[in-house]
Amino acid sequence: MADSTDTARDLHIDDTFVSLNPATGETIATYPVHSAADVDNAVIRSRAAAAWWRDLGFDGRKHRLLAWKGLIARQSEQLCELMHVENGKPHEDALLEILLVTDHLDWAARNAAKIMKPRRVGGTPLQIDHVGYLEYLPAGVVGVIGPWNYPLHTPMGSISYALAAGNAVVFKPSEYTTGVGVRLAELFAEVVDEEPVLQVITGKGETGAALCANPGIDVLAFTGSAATGRKVMAACAENLTKVVMECGGKDAMLVDADADLTKAAEAALWGGCANGGQTCAGVERVYVHTDVHDVFVDEVVAQAQGIRAGDDDEADYGPITMPSQIDIIRRHVTDALDRGARAVVGGLESIRDPYVDPVVVTDVPLDSSLMTEETFGPILPIVRVSDMDDAVRQANDSSYGLGATVFSKRRGMALARQLNCGMVSVNSVLRFAALPELPFGGRGESGFGRIHGADGLKEFTQARAITKRRLDLGMEFASFQRPGWIFGLAEQAMKLIHGRHTR
């Protein structure tokens, strides 16, 4: 990839940083560290661009967004290679991101008008002289801070829906995967070259902090750790900027006695180990009914054979992208083993920086860090439970609440509805992230707000309510000229309409 320092304006030559290949340590590219002044300039440009983009209307935006989607699809090989060298993931996993991105972008572009269009709303008998109207307007300028683990799919969950809703976007990609974000904006500029509707600012934490603190941002969408999320919220609070927070998880998987154990084991290994386990909504805890626990463990062990990390074409997943995560993974595995857990696949020897091969452990203490803290690595703890009520109780005993997985032939939906989280896949894993119609988000330490679907579009809008008098009944409550009999009549009507309801 070409050096991009020539894009920096008003920066000293040493105000740069490099993007590294996590597998080899090789420098991929050099990028400018954008200052608070650079961020402010970008937001100012976005304000003007937002008005132009809004005034294009739904059809105008749809045409351009679909053209962008087409360009992304045609450039998939280049994007896959870029994700491979920056994030470390295999080309097939990178292509999976692009498949999801094109589906979501298509849905947002085609459905924004239906969801946001002005509509008439009904009144009540006591308000019969007025009619109401509800409309959703673009928020204006949306800031997006993206993660490195899914550098295309995750930020596009905000960017696609914010753009479809009529906003301009200022995007700060992770410093670990800056090239993906830069290329995404370059492709957008090929189909929307009139105004800087989508801009990318590059840098590390200070650049992201400047974006959060900028008073010109109307909504800030963040994906990252809960600790960083709190700092983001504090900065945004200074300007009362609305935030949409996706802050990770400790997602549980429940395996009932009647589950298809082969499929459940397959899902557990994929949900726990794919992308190196670096998935916010991935499987980090597995609770298995005692009647099938041993058979399930045997099936997981059998399927885990041969799954490994690496940078070659035969590897199932790549390196740990962020070097500091290796220490957390090692600490969690060590804590569990020291306290009596049993490694049935791998062990501490599986941690070979920058790679971590699958580690599956059983008999894990429930209060161990492996069961309570986000590991973000290919480590799969399996816990025996007496019944599914116990599984639900333990799954819900967490400060996180992003997603979950349930495998059960008879009670799948019933168990899903008992889980205190934002999303559940029944007899599959992570499929809630693939359906554009469904909102994506969590609760508690996993954050709040939603991306994707109608809810995701509305996160980047402001609702406007309008009432209009349609009948002149000769009386008005909101007036000093109201007649004295108006409340007597209103009280009789209220009792007739509402007062008849009793226990």
C-alpha positions in Angstrom: 0.0 0.0 0.0 1.3 3.5 -0.9 2.5 5.8 1.8 -0.2 8.2 2.8 1.7 10.9 4.7 1.3 13.2 1.7 -2.3 13.6 2.7 -1.4 15.3 5.9 -1.9 19.1 6.1 -0.2 21.3 8.6 1.5 18.4 10.3 5.1 18.0 11.4 7.0 15.2 9.7 7.2 13.3 13.0 3.4 13.5 13.5 2.9 10.1 11.9 2.4 6.5 12.9 2.8 3.2 11.1 0.5 0.3 10.5 2.1 -3.1 11.1 1.4 -6.6 9.9 0.5 -8.4 13.2 1.9 -11.7 11.9 5.3 -10.4 10.8 5.8 -7.0 12.4 6.4 -5.6 8.9 5.4 -2.0 8.3 2.5 -1.7 5.9 2.0 2.0 5.6 2.5 5.3 7.4 -0.3 7.6 8.3 -0.7 11.1 9.7 -1.7 11.7 13.3 -4.5 14.2 12.9 -4.6 16.8 15.6 -7.6 18.4 17.3 -7.4 21.2 14.7 -7.5 18.7 11.9 -10.5 17.0 13.4 -12.3 20.4 13.8 -11.7 21.2 10.2 -13.1 17.8 9.1 -16.2 18.4 11.2 -16.7 21.8 9.8 -16.5 20.4 6.2 -18.9 17.7 7.3 -21.5 20.2 8.4 -21.7 21.7 4.9 -21.6 18.3 3.3 -24.4 17.0 5.5 -26.8 19.7 4.2 -26.0 18.8 0.6 -26.3 15.0 1.3 -29.6 15.6 3.2 -31.0 17.6 0.3 -30.3 14.9 -2.2 -33.3 13.0 -0.7 -33.8 9.3 -0.2 -33.6 8.4 -3.9 -30.5 10.4 -4.6 -28.7 8.9 -1.6 -29.9 5.4 -2.4 -28.5 5.6 -6.0 -25.0 6.7 -4.7 -25.0 4.2 -1.8 -25.8 1.3 -4.1 -23.1 2.4 -6.5 -20.7 2.4 -3.5 -21.9 -1.1 -2.6 -21.2 -2.2 -6.1 -17.6 -0.8 -6.0 -17.0 -2.5 -2.6 -18.1 -5.8 -4.2 -15.9 -5.4 -7.2 -12.9 -4.4 -5.1 -13.4 -7.4 -2.7 -10.0 -9.0 -3.5 -8.1 -5.9 -2.7 -10.1 -5.3 0.5 -9.6 -8.9 1.6 -5.8 -8.6 1.1 -5.7 -5.3 3.0 -7.7 -6.9 6.0 -5.4 -9.9 5.9 -2.2 -7.9 6.2 -3.5 -5.3 8.7 -5.7 -7.5 10.9 -4.2 -10.9 10.2 -7.4 -12.7 9.4 -7.6 -15.3 6.6 -8.9 -14.1 3.2 -12.1 -16.2 3.6 -12.9 -14.4 6.9 -12.2 -11.1 5.3 -14.6 -12.0 2.5 -17.2 -12.9 5.0 -17.0 -9.3 6.3 -17.5 -7.9 2.8 -20.5 -10.2 2.3 -22.1 -8.8 5.4 -21.2 -5.2 4.6 -22.8 -5.3 1.1 -26.0 -6.9 2.5 -26.3 -4.3 5.2 -25.5 -1.4 2.9 -28.0 -2.6 0.4 -30.7 -2.9 3.0 -30.1 0.5 4.6 -30.1 2.3 1.3 -33.3 0.6 0.1 -35.3 0.9 3.4 -34.3 4.3 4.8 -37.2 6.1 3.0 -39.9 3.6 4.2 -38.6 3.9 7.8 -38.0 7.6 8.0 -40.8 9.0 5.8 -43.2 11.5 7.5 -46.4 9.8 8.6 -49.7 10.8 10.1 -50.4 9.4 13.6 -53.8 8.9 15.3 -55.1 11.0 18.1 -57.4 10.3 21.1 -61.1 11.1 21.5 -60.1 14.0 23.8 -57.8 15.4 21.1 -60.2 14.9 18.2 -59.7 18.4 16.9 -56.0 17.9 16.1 -54.0 15.5 13.9 -50.4 14.5 14.5 -47.5 14.0 12.2 -44.2 12.2 12.9 -41.0 12.5 10.9 -37.4 11.5 11.3 -34.7 14.0 10.3 -31.0 13.3 9.8 -29.0 14.1 13.0 -26.4 16.0 11.0 -22.8 15.0 11.5 -22.0 11.5 12.9 -18.7 10.5 14.4 -17.7 6.8 14.2 -14.9 5.3 16.1 -14.2 1.8 14.7 -12.4 -1.3 16.1 -9.7 -3.4 14.6 -11.2 -6.9 15.0 -13.8 -6.4 12.3 -12.4 -3.3 10.6 -15.0 -3.2 7.8 -18.2 -4.9 9.0 -18.4 -3.3 12.5 -17.9 0.4 11.6 -20.0 0.0 8.5 -22.9 -1.0 10.9 -22.9 2.6 11.9 -21.6 4.3 8.7 -24.0 2.6 6.3 -27.1 3.4 8.4 -25.9 7.0 9.3 -25.3 7.8 5.6 -28.6 6.2 4.5 -30.4 8.3 7.1 -28.9 11.5 5.5 -25.9 12.3 7.7 -22.3 13.1 6.9 -19.8 10.9 8.7 -16.3 11.5 10.2 -14.7 8.1 10.7 -11.8 7.3 13.0 -10.6 3.8 12.3 -8.4 1.8 14.7 -4.7 2.6 14.5 -4.2 -1.1 13.9 -6.4 -1.2 10.8 -6.2 2.3 9.5 -5.7 1.3 5.9 -9.1 -0.4 5.7 -10.8 2.8 6.8 -8.8 4.9 4.4 -9.6 2.6 1.5 -13.3 2.6 2.4 -13.4 6.4 2.2 -11.5 6.4 -1.1 -14.0 4.0 -2.6 -16.9 6.2 -1.4 -15.2 9.3 -2.9 -15.2 7.6 -6.3 -19.0 7.6 -6.4 -19.7 10.7 -4.2 -17.1 13.3 -5.3 -19.2 16.5 -4.9 -18.8 16.9 -1.1 -16.8 15.3 1.7 -19.8 13.3 3.0 -17.5 10.5 4.4 -14.2 11.6 5.8 -11.5 9.6 7.6 -9.3 11.0 10.3 -6.3 8.9 11.3 -4.3 8.6 14.5 -4.4 7.0 17.9 -6.3 7.7 21.1 -5.8 11.4 21.1 -7.4 11.8 17.7 -10.4 9.7 18.8 -10.6 11.8 21.9 -10.7 15.0 19.9 -13.5 13.6 17.8 -15.5 12.8 20.9 -15.0 16.2 22.4 -15.8 18.1 19.2 -19.0 20.2 19.7 -19.9 19.8 16.0 -20.7 16.1 16.3 -24.4 15.3 16.7 -24.0 11.5 17.3 -20.9 9.5 18.3 -20.9 5.8 17.6 -18.2 3.9 19.4 -17.0 0.3 19.4 -14.4 -0.8 21.9 -13.8 -1.7 25.5 -16.1 -0.6 28.4 -13.2 1.2 30.0 -12.6 3.3 26.9 -16.3 3.6 26.4 -16.6 5.4 29.7 -14.0 7.9 28.6 -15.8 8.4 25.3 -19.1 9.1 27.2 -17.4 11.5 29.6 -16.0 13.5 26.6 -19.3 13.5 24.8 -21.2 14.6 27.9 -19.4 17.9 27.9 -21.4 18.8 24.7 -24.4 16.6 25.5 -23.5 14.6 22.4 -25.6 11.5 21.9 -23.6 8.3 22.0 -24.2 4.8 20.6 -22.0 2.3 22.6 -20.9 -1.2 21.7 -18.5 -2.2 24.4 -17.8 -5.9 24.1 -19.2 -8.9 25.9 -18.8 -12.2 27.7 -21.4 -14.0 25.6 -22.8 -17.4 26.8 -23.8 -20.5 24.9 -26.4 -22.8 26.3 -26.5 -26.5 25.2 -29.7 -28.4 26.2 -30.0 -32.1 26.7 -31.9 -32.5 23.3 -29.4 -30.4 21.3 -27.7 -31.5 18.1 -24.3 -32.0 19.8 -22.4 -32.1 16.6 -23.8 -28.8 15.4 -23.5 -27.3 18.9 -19.8 -28.2 19.1 -19.2 -26.8 15.6 -20.8 -23.6 16.6 -19.0 -23.4 19.9 -15.6 -23.7 18.2 -16.5 -21.2 15.5 -18.0 -18.7 17.9 -15.1 -19.1 20.4 -12.1 -19.4 18.0 -12.9 -17.8 14.7 -11.1 -14.5 14.1 -8.7 -15.6 16.9 -11.6 -15.3 19.4 -11.5 -11.6 18.8 -15.2 -11.2 18.4 -17.3 -9.0 20.8 -20.3 -11.2 20.4 -18.4 -14.5 20.1 -18.8 -17.4 22.5 -16.8 -16.9 25.7 -18.7 -19.2 28.1 -20.5 -22.6 27.4 -23.0 -24.1 29.8 -24.0 -27.7 29.0 -26.7 -29.8 30.5 -25.2 -32.5 32.7 -26.9 -35.3 30.7 -24.9 -34.5 27.6 -21.9 -32.7 29.0 -19.3 -35.5 28.6 -20.5 -36.3 25.0 -20.4 -32.7 24.1 -16.9 -32.2 25.4 -15.7 -35.3 23.5 -17.3 -33.8 20.3 -15.6 -30.5 20.8 -12.2 -32.2 21.4 -12.7 -34.3 18.3 -13.6 -31.3 16.1 -10.9 -29.1 17.6 -8.2 -31.4 16.2 -6.2 -29.6 13.5 -7.7 -26.2 14.1 -4.8 -23.8 14.5 -3.6 -20.2 14.1 -1.2 -19.1 11.5 -0.4 -16.8 8.5 -0.4 -19.6 5.9 -3.2 -20.5 3.6 -4.1 -23.6 5.6 -4.5 -21.8 8.9 -8.0 -21.5 10.3 -7.4 -18.0 11.8 -4.7 -15.5 12.1 -2.6 -13.8 14.9 -3.8 -11.8 17.9 -4.0 -8.4 16.3 -3.3 -6.3 19.4 -0.1 -7.5 21.1 -1.2 -6.5 24.6 -4.1 -9.0 24.4 -1.7 -11.9 24.6 -1.0 -11.1 28.3 -4.7 -11.1 29.1 -5.3 -14.4 27.4 -2.3 -16.0 29.2 -3.5 -14.6 32.6 -7.0 -16.0 32.1 -5.8 -19.4 31.1 -3.2 -19.5 34.0 -5.8 -18.5 36.5 -8.3 -21.1 35.5 -5.6 -23.9 35.4 -4.1 -22.9 38.7 -7.5 -23.1 40.3 -8.4 -26.6 39.1 -9.6 -26.3 35.6 -8.6 -29.0 33.1 -7.4 -28.3 29.6 -8.8 -30.9 27.2 -7.5 -29.1 24.1 -4.3 -27.2 24.2 -3.0 -25.3 27.3 -0.5 -22.6 28.1 1.7 -24.0 25.3 -1.0 -23.0 22.8 0.0 -19.3 23.4 2.8 -18.7 21.0 3.0 -15.0 20.4 1.5 -13.6 18.1 -0.6 -16.8 17.7 -2.9 -18.6 20.1 -4.1 -22.1 19.1 -7.5 -23.2 20.5 -7.7 -23.9 24.2 -10.7 -25.8 25.6 -11.0 -26.1 29.4 -13.5 -27.8 31.7 -14.2 -27.7 35.4 -13.6 -24.0 35.4 -14.3 -22.1 38.7 -17.3 -19.8 38.1 -15.5 -16.8 39.7 -12.3 -17.2 37.7 -11.3 -14.4 35.4 -11.8 -16.7 32.4 -15.5 -16.8 33.3 -16.1 -13.2 34.4 -13.8 -11.0 32.2 -13.7 -10.6 28.5 -10.9 -12.8 27.2 -10.9 -11.9 23.5 -9.0 -14.9 22.5 -9.6 -18.5 21.2 -10.3 -19.9 24.7 -13.4 -22.0 25.3 -14.5 -22.7 28.9 -17.2 -25.4 29.2 -19.3 -25.7 32.4 -21.6 -28.5 33.5 -25.0 -27.4 34.7 -27.8 -29.5 36.4 -30.5 -28.1 34.1 -31.3 -25.2 31.8 -32.7 -23.1 34.6 -29.2 -23.2 36.1 -27.7 -22.4 32.7 -29.9 -19.3 32.3 -29.1 -18.2 35.8 -25.3 -18.5 35.3 -25.5 -16.9 31.8 -27.4 -13.9 33.2 -24.9 -13.6 36.2 -22.7 -11.2 34.3 -22.2 -7.4 34.0 -22.2 -7.9 30.2 -25.2 -8.5 28.0 -24.4 -8.4 24.3 -25.3 -11.7 22.6 -25.9 -15.3 23.3 -26.3 -18.7 21.6 -28.8 -21.5 22.5 -28.8 -25.0 21.1 -32.1 -26.8 21.9 -34.5 -28.6 19.7 -37.6 -28.1 21.9 -37.0 -25.1 24.1 -34.7 -22.9 22.0 -37.0 -19.9 21.7 -38.1 -20.2 25.4 -34.6 -20.2 26.6 -33.6 -17.3 24.3 -36.3 -15.1 25.8 -35.0 -15.7 29.3 -31.5 -14.4 28.5 -30.7 -10.9 29.6 -28.9 -9.7 26.5 -29.6 -7.8 23.3 -29.4 -10.7 20.8 -29.6 -14.5 20.7 -29.0 -17.1 17.9 -31.0 -20.3 18.3 -29.3 -23.5 16.9 -26.7 -21.3 15.1 -24.1 -18.8 16.2 -23.7 -15.1 15.5 -26.4 -15.1 12.8 -28.2 -12.1 14.4 -25.3 -9.9 13.1 -26.0 -11.0 9.6 -29.7 -10.1 9.2 -29.9 -6.4 8.3 -33.4 -6.1 9.7 -32.3 -7.0 13.2 -30.9 -4.4 15.6 -27.4 -5.1 17.0 -26.5 -4.0 20.6 -26.5 -4.9 24.2 -27.0 -3.8 27.8 -24.9 -3.2 30.9 -21.1 -3.3 30.3 -21.9 -4.2 26.7 -23.2 -0.7 26.1 -26.5 0.7 24.8 -28.1 1.9 21.6 -28.5 -0.1 18.4 -27.0 -0.3 15.0 -28.6 -2.2 12.0 -32.2 -2.4 11.1 -34.9 0.2 11.6 -33.6 0.9 15.1 -30.1 1.5 13.8 -31.4 4.0 11.2 -33.3 5.9 13.9 -30.3 6.1 16.2 -28.8 8.6 13.6 -32.0 10.7 13.4 -33.9 13.2 15.4 -37.7 12.7 15.7 -39.9 15.7 15.0 -43.5 15.8 16.1 -46.0 18.2 14.6 -49.7 18.7 15.5 -52.2 20.5 13.3 -55.7 21.7 14.1 -58.1 20.0 11.8 -61.5 21.0 13.4 -62.6 24.2 15.2 -64.8 23.0 18.1 -65.1 26.4 19.5 -63.0 25.6 22.6 -59.3 25.5 23.5 -57.7 24.2 26.7 -54.5 26.1 26.1 -56.0 29.6 26.2 -56.9 32.2 28.8 -60.1 32.7 26.8 -61.3 29.2 27.4 -65.0 28.9 28.5 -65.7 27.7 32.0 -67.7 24.7 31.0 -64.9 23.1 29.0 -63.4 21.2 32.0 -66.7 19.9 33.1 -67.3 18.5 29.7 -63.8 17.1 29.5 -64.2 15.5 32.9 -67.4 13.7 31.9 -65.8 12.5 28.7 -62.7 11.2 30.6 -64.9 9.3 33.1 -66.9 7.8 30.2 -63.9 6.8 28.2 -61.4 5.9 30.9 -63.2 5.7 34.2 -65.1 2.4 33.5 -61.9 0.3 33.8 -61.5 -1.5 37.1 -59.7 -4.6 38.4 
